[in-house]
Protein backbone atom coordinates (compact mmCIF):
# COMPACT_ATOMS: atom_id res chain seq x y z
CA UNK A 1 0.00 0.00 0.00
CA UNK A 2 2.76 2.47 0.98
CA UNK A 3 4.81 1.72 -2.12
CA UNK A 4 1.71 1.86 -4.34
CA UNK A 5 1.16 5.47 -3.25
CA UNK A 6 4.78 6.63 -3.48
CA UNK A 7 7.67 7.17 -5.83
CA UNK A 8 11.39 7.41 -5.24
CA UNK A 9 12.96 10.34 -7.08
CA UNK A 10 16.44 11.87 -7.16
CA UNK A 11 16.60 15.48 -6.03
CA UNK A 12 18.86 18.18 -7.34
CA UNK A 13 19.99 19.17 -3.85
CA UNK A 14 23.58 19.75 -2.80
CA UNK A 15 24.24 16.08 -2.05
CA UNK A 16 22.04 14.54 -4.77
CA UNK A 17 19.99 12.85 -2.07
CA UNK A 18 17.28 10.42 -3.14
CA UNK A 19 13.86 11.13 -1.66
CA UNK A 20 10.56 9.32 -1.37
CA UNK A 21 7.45 11.18 -2.48
CA UNK A 22 4.28 9.67 -1.03
CA UNK A 23 0.63 10.64 -0.76
CA UNK A 24 -0.46 11.63 2.73
CA UNK A 25 -3.40 9.61 3.97
CA UNK A 26 -4.40 6.72 6.19
CA UNK A 27 -2.02 6.18 9.10
CA UNK A 28 0.30 8.87 7.74
CA UNK A 29 -2.24 11.58 7.05
CA UNK A 30 -0.26 14.71 7.94
CA UNK A 31 3.24 16.12 8.06
CA UNK A 32 2.86 16.28 11.85
CA UNK A 33 2.21 12.51 12.01
CA UNK A 34 5.22 11.80 9.76
CA UNK A 35 7.38 13.99 12.03
CA UNK A 36 6.13 12.18 15.15
CA UNK A 37 6.53 8.66 13.76
CA UNK A 38 9.98 9.26 12.26
CA UNK A 39 11.28 11.34 15.18
CA UNK A 40 12.12 14.30 12.95
CA UNK A 41 13.18 17.66 14.37
CA UNK A 42 11.10 19.62 11.87
CA UNK A 43 8.12 19.01 9.62
CA UNK A 44 8.88 17.29 6.31
CA UNK A 45 8.17 19.15 3.09
CA UNK A 46 4.63 18.76 1.74
CA UNK A 47 3.65 19.58 -1.84
CA UNK A 48 0.24 19.71 -3.42
CA UNK A 49 -0.58 17.61 -6.45
CA UNK A 50 -3.53 16.47 -8.46
CA UNK A 51 -4.87 12.97 -8.93
CA UNK A 52 -8.04 11.42 -10.33
CA UNK A 53 -9.57 12.14 -6.91
CA UNK A 54 -8.66 15.84 -7.07
CA UNK A 55 -6.08 17.80 -5.10
CA UNK A 56 -3.92 15.67 -2.77
CA UNK A 57 -0.90 16.36 -0.56
CA UNK A 58 2.40 14.57 -1.01
CA UNK A 59 5.21 14.35 1.53
CA UNK A 60 8.91 14.25 0.66
CA UNK A 61 11.29 12.33 2.94
CA UNK A 62 14.82 10.94 2.75
CA UNK A 63 15.82 7.28 2.79
CA UNK A 64 16.41 7.14 6.56
CA UNK A 65 12.96 8.57 7.26
CA UNK A 66 11.45 6.22 4.68
CA UNK A 67 12.90 3.21 6.54
CA UNK A 68 11.55 4.49 9.87
CA UNK A 69 8.09 4.99 8.38
CA UNK A 70 8.10 1.52 6.81
CA UNK A 71 9.19 -0.06 10.11
CA UNK A 72 6.41 1.77 11.94
CA UNK A 73 3.83 0.71 9.36
CA UNK A 74 4.97 -2.93 9.72
CA UNK A 75 4.50 -2.60 13.49
CA UNK A 76 0.99 -1.33 12.81
CA UNK A 77 0.40 -4.51 10.75
CA UNK A 78 -0.04 -2.45 7.59
CA UNK A 79 3.05 -3.57 5.68
CA UNK A 80 4.58 -7.00 5.49
CA UNK A 81 8.35 -7.51 5.35
Secondary structure by P-SEA (a helix, b strand, c coil): cccccbbbbbbccccbbbbbbbbbccccccaaaaaaaaccccccbbbbbccccccbbbbbbcaaaaaaaaaaaaaaccccc
